[in-house]
Amino acid sequence: MYQNDLSTFSEGLMRVRARFINELEEKRLRLTQLRSHLQSHEQSHAASREIGQICHKIAGTAATLGFPVLGKYALAIDGAIDQRSTNLPSPSAELRCDIDDLITEIERIQATTA
């Protein structure tokens, strides 16, 4: 019976992982759009907030599903944006580079899991 429970759990986890990977494409496209808004002072605060929300969701799930590097990048961006929201400076070049790294990691995952 234990083996059957473990098999059922493993199958369920693989379905969740597959859905997560599929949803990464939508997140990648949205992050790309939002990153371009960081250049505009009028749109930067709203874009940062949404980027933080996306990254928070990715960070909370990625490592559990076997994507620790993706989770690390997302967590760093989420933390940087959270810290930035308290004093609202304009987004740094470093933050934009971190977002580029996250997008590249999403693309890598998509290429290796397709």
Number of C-alpha atoms within 10 A of each C-alpha: 6 7 8 9 10 11 12 12 12 12 12 12 14 13 12 13 18 14 11 15 18 13 11 18 15 11 17 20 12 15 23 15 13 20 21 13 17 22 16 13 11 10 13 20 20 14 21 26 17 17 24 23 16 18 26 19 14 22 23 14 16 20 14 12 16 11 17 14 15 23 24 18 20 28 20 19 25 24 14 18 22 17 11 17 15 8 8 12 10 15 19 13 11 11 17 16 12 17 23 17 15 23 22 14 18 19 15 12 15 14 9 7 9 7
